[in-house]
Amino acid sequence: MIAVEIEGILSVLMIISALSVQMRIFINPMLDSVIVQSFILAAIAVFVGVYEASYMLIFLAVLIVLLRGFLISFLLKKKMPADPSTLREDYITTATVIVSSIFVFIISLFIYRVLLFPLIGHPLGSIGLSLIAQGILLIVTRKNSFAHVIGYIEEENGIVLLSLLVVPLPLLIEISALLDVFGIVLVSVILVREDITHDIFEELIG
């Protein structure tokens, strides 16, 4: 019972971090919030791994920290301009974001309760589904490519959290690694595209 309560507290922290990501105007704090979210997910994996005596889950936590917490975030931060204040999206209001996030969260809970809970039977699965929906919302409502990658990372976190409850462990490791590799490829494509755009812009100035 205590284990479920601890998992619940950590899962609620992930939802709070998702709301924090949505409320950010500047890309750099948005990235920091999703990094914190990834670390919370790693903490959940470690806790479940210790509780179930599963070293594979602890290995999963290490993968999450190394790939999402450090590698992908490092690649994104490396490409960000020296003045991070230039990366902002001020066309969207905080009130709109809060209302949209809460609406998506409620819809996710309803869908999980009606369709997935009878199959999974774990109440925290709704948190994973909600994180996936929040990531999609971020991708749909933002224009910046960096924000789209951050939304993808949030979707990954939701998929892994949901998978912790329903997917066999070896398959879960493979899914997580595959998602992270795809994320790295996605970041690389964005970085290359940004470089091309920057070069063309400099040629026009010259």
Secondary structure, 3 states (H helix, E strand, C coil): CHHHHHHHHHHHHHHHHHHHHHHCCEHHHHHHHHHHHHHHHHHHHHHHHHHCCCHHHHHHHHHHHHHHHHHHHHHHHHHCCCCHHHCECCCCCHHHHHHHHHHHHHHHHHHHHHHHHHHHCCCCHHHHHHHHHHHHHHHHHCCCHHHHHHHHHHHHHHHHHHHHHHCCHHHHHHHHHHHHHHHHHHHHHHHHHHHHHHHHHHHHHC
